[in-house]
């Protein structure tokens, strides 16, 4: 016999099954047994691109110390024209490693926002950034040495979201993320995809 709350969750499952038709079996299973599943949704937003460019040129000093920054606004046009191609590149770089990254986060007890995790794909600015208020990450896909570098940026920014504490400063937050990247199994994943976060050249 269902308790009142049991009945509610049983109804919830039926609704989830209906909503899940057309999604992958992995997502369907996650709805049924109600466990967290990493499913990053890559998006392009021209408004976000322009907003970031405005920030980049008005806060240029903050970017001078970073290892890789794209300043040229012509890349905004490039991504606008070829956004579908770049979005499919982003997915092809990320989706094969997503289950591994999900398992790594679980092993390291890192929690991410549960719903609709979005990664905005960019053409300009630094390699990546994150927004703890909107629970989204941003990663630059142009001028990467390889797509592994892009996927590595997504991992880096997801770590920021999972470990964000308002009271920490920039250097403390970066150190926490770097320490996680150096730990197993994330270090193996990052090496495998060809990203090299220690390469400051
Ligand atoms: Zn960082």
Boltz pocket constraint, residues with backbone or C-beta under 6 A from the ligand:
constraints:
  - pocket:
      binder: B
      contacts: [[A, 128], [A, 156], [A, 160], [A, 173], [A, 174], [A, 177]]
      max_distance: 6.0
